[in-house]
């Protein structure tokens, strides 16, 4: 299945937190979007890999995406090597996205920067004809390189290179995040506290989107960093 956008996250919930509103907006515009989680999040303090799988499926349904896949890499211990790159290259060639969204270039959790670099490197390598991968039927895949790779913003306050208006989709973004009830604020939870389980953290996700909106004249926005300079063909494209 060819998609317009393929979004990657090191853990289930990374995509929702970083670019859930942008995904929801793209789907509403008729774009075909797929989600890929690199790990099952099995090292998370709260919940379990099985619970997070169910939550990820609920969140995907909220966003209305075409599919969600999990590569089953080792949480905390995956590396940016040939085997991991080839697994991602095979997905890129299978789905041929024009746009790839992936983890923040720098962040508190070590998997986020690792995942960011891994996906970025795989996107480049995927365009090299001499790297051979096979599809599910055992046939050789054609090279494919996404035209754009953007990195969403997570824990750290990274200055975005551009922001996307998600004013009409901020509530949908928050609903997708709260599908992960094992991970985020729940007054009745008996699970150990974590940096992302506080009420303040959950509220900060909405506040960040609203603040980026305030700075750019809309109700809410999500920010991204780029790997190459964006191009516009007219001043009218800038707002």
C-alpha positions as CSV (number, residue, x, y, z in Angstrom):
1,X,0.0,0.0,0.0
2,X,1.5,3.3,-1.1
3,X,1.0,6.1,1.5
4,X,1.5,9.9,1.4
5,X,3.0,10.0,4.9
6,X,4.8,7.4,7.0
7,X,5.3,8.4,10.7
8,X,7.8,6.6,12.9
9,X,8.1,6.6,16.7
10,X,10.6,4.8,18.9
11,X,7.7,3.9,21.3
12,X,4.0,3.6,21.0
13,X,2.7,7.1,22.0
14,X,5.7,9.1,20.5
15,X,3.8,9.9,17.3
16,X,0.7,11.0,19.1
17,X,2.6,13.3,21.5
18,X,4.8,14.7,18.8
19,X,2.6,15.0,15.7
20,X,-0.8,13.5,16.4
21,X,-2.6,16.7,15.4
22,X,-0.7,16.9,12.1
23,X,-1.5,13.2,11.4
24,X,-5.2,13.8,12.1
25,X,-5.2,16.9,9.8
26,X,-3.5,15.0,7.0
27,X,-6.1,12.2,7.2
28,X,-8.9,14.8,7.2
29,X,-7.4,16.2,4.0
30,X,-7.7,12.8,2.4
31,X,-4.0,11.8,2.7
32,X,-3.1,8.2,3.3
33,X,-1.0,7.8,6.5
34,X,0.7,4.9,8.1
35,X,2.3,4.6,11.5
36,X,5.3,2.6,12.5
37,X,6.5,2.0,16.1
38,X,10.1,0.8,16.4
39,X,9.7,-0.9,19.8
40,X,6.8,-2.2,21.9
41,X,7.8,0.1,24.8
42,X,8.4,-3.0,27.0
43,X,10.8,-1.2,29.3
44,X,8.2,1.4,30.3
45,X,7.6,1.7,34.0
46,X,3.9,1.7,33.7
47,X,1.7,-0.8,31.9
48,X,3.1,-3.6,29.7
49,X,3.9,-4.3,26.0
50,X,0.6,-6.1,25.6
51,X,-1.4,-3.2,27.1
52,X,0.5,-0.6,25.0
53,X,-0.3,-2.6,21.9
54,X,-4.0,-2.3,22.6
55,X,-3.7,1.3,23.4
56,X,-1.7,2.0,20.2
57,X,-4.5,0.4,18.2
58,X,-7.1,2.6,19.9
59,X,-5.0,5.7,19.2
60,X,-4.6,4.7,15.6
61,X,-8.4,4.4,15.3
62,X,-8.8,7.8,16.8
63,X,-6.5,9.3,14.2
64,X,-8.0,7.4,11.3
65,X,-4.8,6.1,9.8
66,X,-4.5,3.4,7.1
67,X,-2.4,1.1,9.3
68,X,-0.1,0.8,12.2
69,X,2.9,-1.6,12.4
70,X,5.4,-2.4,15.1
71,X,8.9,-3.5,14.1
72,X,9.6,-5.1,17.5
73,X,13.1,-3.6,18.0
74,X,14.5,-3.9,21.6
75,X,13.2,-1.0,23.7
76,X,16.3,0.8,25.0
77,X,18.8,-1.3,23.2
78,X,18.1,-1.0,19.4
79,X,21.0,0.5,17.5
80,X,21.6,2.3,14.2
81,X,23.1,-0.6,12.3
82,X,22.6,-2.5,9.0
83,X,20.0,-4.9,10.3
84,X,17.8,-2.2,11.8
85,X,18.3,0.0,8.7
86,X,17.3,-2.8,6.3
87,X,14.1,-3.4,8.2
88,X,13.1,0.2,7.8
89,X,14.3,0.4,4.2
90,X,12.0,-2.6,3.3
91,X,9.0,-0.7,4.8
92,X,9.9,2.5,3.0
93,X,10.1,0.7,-0.3
94,X,6.9,-1.2,0.4
95,X,4.9,2.0,1.2
96,X,6.8,4.6,-0.8
97,X,5.9,7.7,1.3
98,X,6.7,11.1,0.0
99,X,6.9,12.4,3.5
100,X,8.4,10.8,6.6
101,X,7.9,12.0,10.1
102,X,10.2,10.8,12.9
103,X,11.4,11.4,16.4
104,X,13.1,14.5,17.8
105,X,16.7,15.0,16.8
106,X,17.6,15.4,20.6
107,X,15.6,14.4,23.6
108,X,15.5,13.2,27.2
109,X,14.9,9.6,26.3
110,X,17.9,8.1,24.5
111,X,15.7,6.1,22.2
112,X,14.3,9.2,20.7
113,X,17.5,10.6,19.2
114,X,18.6,7.1,18.2
115,X,15.3,6.5,16.5
116,X,15.5,9.8,14.8
117,X,18.9,9.1,13.3
118,X,18.1,5.5,12.4
119,X,15.0,6.5,10.4
120,X,16.8,9.4,8.8
121,X,19.8,7.2,7.7
122,X,17.4,4.5,6.4
123,X,15.5,7.1,4.3
124,X,18.7,8.0,2.5
125,X,19.9,4.5,2.1
126,X,16.5,3.4,0.8
127,X,17.2,5.3,-2.4
128,X,20.4,3.4,-3.3
129,X,19.8,0.8,-6.0
130,X,22.6,-1.5,-4.9
131,X,21.0,-2.1,-1.5
132,X,18.8,-5.1,-2.0
133,X,15.6,-5.9,-0.1
134,X,12.7,-8.2,-0.7
135,X,9.0,-7.8,-0.3
136,X,6.7,-10.2,1.4
137,X,6.5,-12.4,-1.7
138,X,10.3,-12.7,-1.9
139,X,10.6,-10.3,-4.9
140,X,13.2,-7.6,-5.1
141,X,12.0,-4.1,-4.1
142,X,12.7,-1.0,-6.2
143,X,14.7,1.8,-4.6
144,X,12.6,4.6,-3.0
145,X,13.7,7.7,-1.2
146,X,11.2,10.0,0.5
147,X,11.4,13.6,-0.7
148,X,11.0,15.1,2.8
149,X,12.0,14.0,6.3
150,X,10.7,16.1,9.2
151,X,11.4,15.6,12.9
152,X,8.7,16.3,15.5
153,X,9.4,17.8,18.9
154,X,9.1,15.9,22.1
155,X,10.3,16.5,25.7
156,X,12.9,19.2,25.0
157,X,12.0,22.7,23.8
158,X,13.6,22.6,20.4
159,X,13.0,25.6,18.2
160,X,11.0,24.5,15.2
161,X,11.9,25.3,11.6
162,X,8.2,25.5,10.8
163,X,4.9,24.9,12.5
164,X,1.7,23.3,11.2
165,X,-1.7,24.7,12.1
166,X,-3.7,21.9,14.0
167,X,-6.4,24.2,15.5
168,X,-9.2,22.0,14.3
169,X,-7.5,18.8,15.5
170,X,-6.0,19.6,18.9
171,X,-8.9,17.7,20.7
172,X,-8.4,14.7,18.4
173,X,-4.7,14.8,19.2
174,X,-5.4,14.8,23.0
175,X,-7.9,12.0,22.6
176,X,-5.3,9.8,20.8
177,X,-2.8,10.5,23.6
178,X,-5.3,9.6,26.3
179,X,-5.9,6.3,24.6
180,X,-2.7,5.4,26.4
181,X,-4.4,5.3,29.8
182,X,-1.6,3.2,31.3
183,X,1.0,5.9,30.6
184,X,-0.5,9.3,31.3
185,X,-2.3,11.0,34.1
186,X,-5.0,9.0,35.9
187,X,-5.9,10.1,39.4
188,X,-7.0,6.6,40.3
189,X,-3.9,4.8,39.0
190,X,-1.8,2.8,41.5
191,X,1.1,2.6,39.1
192,X,4.5,4.3,40.0
193,X,4.8,8.0,39.0
194,X,6.9,8.8,36.0
195,X,7.9,12.1,34.3
196,X,5.0,11.7,31.8
197,X,2.3,10.5,34.2
198,X,1.7,13.8,35.9
199,X,-1.2,16.1,35.2
200,X,1.2,18.8,34.5
201,X,2.8,16.8,31.6
202,X,-0.5,16.0,30.0
203,X,-1.6,19.7,30.2
204,X,1.8,20.8,28.9
205,X,1.2,19.0,25.6
206,X,-1.9,21.1,25.0
207,X,-0.2,24.2,26.3
208,X,2.8,23.8,23.9
209,X,0.5,23.4,20.9
210,X,-1.5,26.5,22.0
211,X,1.7,28.5,22.6
212,X,3.0,27.7,19.1
213,X,-0.4,28.7,17.9
214,X,-0.2,32.0,19.8
215,X,3.2,32.8,18.3
216,X,1.9,32.2,14.8
217,X,-1.7,33.6,15.0
218,X,-3.7,30.4,15.2
219,X,-5.3,28.4,18.0
220,X,-2.9,25.5,18.1
221,X,0.1,24.2,16.1
222,X,2.8,21.5,16.1
223,X,6.5,22.2,15.3
224,X,9.0,20.4,13.2
225,X,12.7,20.6,12.3
226,X,13.9,19.8,8.8
227,X,16.9,18.2,7.3
228,X,17.1,20.5,4.3
229,X,16.0,24.0,3.7
230,X,12.3,24.2,2.9
231,X,11.4,25.8,-0.5
232,X,8.4,28.0,-1.3
233,X,7.5,29.1,-4.8
234,X,5.7,32.3,-3.7
235,X,5.6,34.7,-0.8
236,X,1.8,33.9,-0.7
237,X,2.7,30.4,0.7
238,X,4.1,32.0,3.8
239,X,1.7,33.1,6.6
